[in-house]
Amino acid sequence: MEELLTPVSQSYRKSPQHDELFKISKPAKPAPDTNVEFRGSSPEETLEALKSQPSYETLLSILRYLQKGLRGNHAFDIRKPTPQNAQIIHVLVTEIVPNYWTVLRDASVGQTKGDVQLLISCLKSLAGVNAVLARLRALLKEAKTDPKSLKDSHVSFNLSFSLELLSSLLHADDDIRYFWSGIGSIESAAQARLMRQELISLFTNGKIVSLSAEAEDTCRQAGQLKEDVWISNIKLYSDWLARNVVQWVKSGANEDDLKLCADVSMRAMRLGNSENYVNTLIVGLLLQDTQGQELFSSFLDHFPSLEQRKFLNSTLKLLSDKYLSALDDSDTTEESPIICAATGALRLVIGNDEARKGHLVTWLTSGSGAGIGEGYWIRRAAVAVFSEDKESMATVLEKSLAQFGDKLYIKHAPLLQQDAHAQVLLLSAGYIHRLASIKLNILLRSSSYLNTVSNRIGATQNRARFLGMVVGETLSGLVHGKETKLDFKMDEMDTEEAKWYKSLVHVSDKAGPLDPLIKSGALPEPAKIPKQARLSRATAQRPGKQPAQTGFIIEEIEDDEEDEDPDLVPYAKPDSDAEDSDEDPTLINRDKPKAPVYIRDLISYFRDTENYDRQKLALTTAPTLIRRKANYGTEVSSHVEELATLLVGLQDKYDLDKFDDLRLQGMIAVVVAQPKKMGQWFAKTFFDGDYSLSQRASILMVLGLGGREIAGYETSDYASAAQFPSKTLPAKVEKHYIAPSSSNRLESATNLKPLPPNALDNLAQTLSQTFLAPLAAEAADAATGPDALKLSSFTSRLTSQSNNSTKSKAKPRVRAIPNTTASLIATSFFFPLTSRFQAAMHSASASTRGILFQPYLLTLYLKTLALLLHAAGPSTLALPQMTAEFWDLLLGVRGQCVGDLSITQAVLFGLVALLDVNEGDMRGLCERHGREVVESVEWVSAVFGNTRGGDEGGEENDVKMLAAGVLIRLREAVDKYQAVLMGDLIGFT
């Protein structure tokens, strides 16, 4: 192409000055480095260098300079609370961490003290932690403004960096002491006092845990968090605080430091998990050498009196739950090393402080104390603390005896509370008899002893009379001779239980070494960042080896002959596997787990939360397997508590079908298999366990439905499915002994219908309708004229209809024997629930009361008690005591009914069940509970008058109908037994 273009002429001229603008541009030179070399001369230079976007090498130089100040190589210490230090820390958190955290972390992989540790050491101060929290708060506020684009935003990355930084700042066991060492040398007393309050508030106000939990949840939604953050877990955080306090006290703290540790502990115990906190303190200080025990005593002296009482109560509960719960109640009079060790630990906690002695005496003798619902061993250890203190032991005996004979206490105290106080009374009487028998002689001649025995004998409850006779005979046997001692000559006094109570006066324990407690309990491991629970990838399974082709052709031949034996059941065709339809045969998993046949295999399946197939198999197999193994061997009894714990805490990780129903059926199977033990265990777990509202609600449903099944009112489909085939006769023989039914085959677990989520509500509605039906019929009879003019009254029609329905519908397995399980339901289900509720009402923990008074949970709790009372039936011997406790509880929660119809309906249903069970003894009910009858009439009348009702139905109409039915029954009793109630009606309008 260049050959085709020939130049014609050429001319040259000078270019003007403005043509310089059209010159060809030259390559741009690199910008000069604006970073000045950091010399480390002053804090001002450090702040300017950080603001000027330093390079990585410059940043390391700055961090090394700051670290030299921490070591004391120069005068600048970044931990001190100054405005200049706050500016430097702010820049480090808001500018350096977002830009350099990943680089610093990657450069420190495999190193104990890498580059990232330089940054962490510079921020390890109160100002540093506050700056990180302020950064988290700002990032969370920014994340809430645009949650949709959070996944691609820089906010999620910065949140994850800040969380990781905060968890690294609060990781060691001496962090709090290190923080205080940076500010403890302040000369100004006012500033030191402010910093002290700042330190206590920062670590004990819950902001660290709450902000970390919120940030962790935000990062998980954005998919930026791969590991769990331990500081968002209140248990791990509380344990970290306790270990810091233990380390600080052990390091030789002075009086001011001990006071600061005590203040931190007092506030930390209010965060929750106070028992774990106290456990760490006791194991780290008390269960150590003599020096550690002295430090613990000095540390506890700095607690106020009220906080010392809370600490003592937590210690008693800890000893009962962790160290003494595994003991057996058989050898009551023999010495036990662990009991002596628990007594020694309590004596070290009490010391020589009179206030703490008074707290222990109060715990043993108060109306809501003595460890209600706990094992007998903790009361034995607590009483043994005063085995060498005659005055304190005499005080315990006198207060216990006076309370034990009080008429109001006998009538209204929960049954488990009276059992506990009876044990304390007998234990203290035995010690007083050995220390100063003259005091016991004087006490038995006083009016207090005589009134106690007479009031107990005159009580209406059988259990109260039994305890009174046991105490009377036992105390009289210590003082009087064989001829003059008190003897009621009752068969109840020769039972094993009566002998057990009488043997308590011979118990003699002393404080011993703490070695048994040290062996059974160890200091918890330091809180570490837990590894992420990753789902295991399904490895590609190789296809199984194909069978060799033999050359034969298998042809299916249909045989139409009808001469076959009808008992021969043909094999069913195998079900099609959904995974067989996968296009890639390498992804098909042929190595599926088999259904567990042993309880320990079932437990291992439940623990394997990363395996979908095992979790599903465990859930579907548990109800049948537990029921099948209940009466065969000791598999279930040996692992029943572990099974119950796994089932209560099980989470629906894989969104399984019928998860809630299968889990509930598994827990019901556990209760039915071991009712005496697991009824009390579930009641204790409901009040003391760290569970959500839904999990606590499931526990109540288990107790209600399990109690009714034990009483024979309900029959679970899993009960028939769990029978052994060897227990079933062949079909040819069975037809000669058993009447033909619609289905003789056992239902498989896959065909069972699930329980509805409102199973307890349906039962309550059914019982309410049964209670109201006769009342409605009587009202209809009264409204239609005299019975003489009617061919048939509504009442007679209702009776005939019920008789016809009973004859036409053959009920499966109606109980032909009395309800022999009534005492079991009362002692293992009903009384633990009512007694622990009364104890929780008087608990110092506001969170416990707040949980119990949640409207849904309180409603379910009252309905559960009503169903258990109805299941026990009118023939139970403990009915008067059950009626008294339940009626007091119902009247006690009337204040919660204001503005909440669900709780009002539950209270009314409780009264329905109470009146229905006591229908045959209304006169006795009015004699024993006249005051309650009158109060209930007035309250139900107010409910009936203030509740709107109508034909449109609804919750208000149901409440009004229940109120009308209860009111009619109560007024009938009042009108019929006015003479009995006259004493209670005086002065009541």
TAVENJO-V594096 format. One record per run of one state. SS is the DSSP state (hx for helix, st for strand, lp for the rest). FROM is the first residue (numbers start at 1). LEN is the number of residues. Records with the same first field share a line. If there is no record, write none. Layout:
# TAVENJO-V594096
SS=FROM-LEN + FROM-LEN
This chain:
# TAVENJO-V594096
lp=1-1 + 5-12 + 23-20 + 52-4 + 72-11 + 108-7 + 123-3 + 146-8 + 170-5 + 184-5 + 205-2 + 223-7 + 233-1 + 251-4 + 269-5 + 287-3 + 302-3 + 324-13 + 351-3 + 366-10 + 385-5 + 405-2 + 413-2 + 436-1 + 445-2 + 458-4 + 480-11 + 495-1 + 507-8 + 521-57 + 582-3 + 588-11 + 608-4 + 630-5 + 649-10 + 674-1 + 689-4 + 712-5 + 722-3 + 728-3 + 735-14 + 752-7 + 784-3 + 790-4 + 809-13 + 842-4 + 853-2 + 873-6 + 893-1 + 898-3 + 918-1 + 929-1 + 947-8 + 977-1 + 986-4
hx=2-3 + 17-6 + 43-9 + 56-16 + 83-25 + 115-8 + 126-20 + 154-16 + 175-9 + 189-16 + 207-16 + 230-3 + 234-17 + 255-14 + 274-13 + 290-12 + 305-19 + 337-14 + 354-12 + 376-9 + 390-15 + 407-6 + 415-21 + 437-8 + 447-11 + 462-18 + 491-4 + 496-11 + 515-6 + 578-4 + 585-3 + 599-9 + 612-18 + 635-14 + 659-15 + 675-14 + 693-19 + 717-5 + 725-3 + 731-4 + 749-3 + 759-25 + 787-3 + 794-15 + 822-20 + 846-7 + 855-18 + 879-14 + 894-4 + 901-17 + 919-10 + 930-17 + 955-22 + 978-8
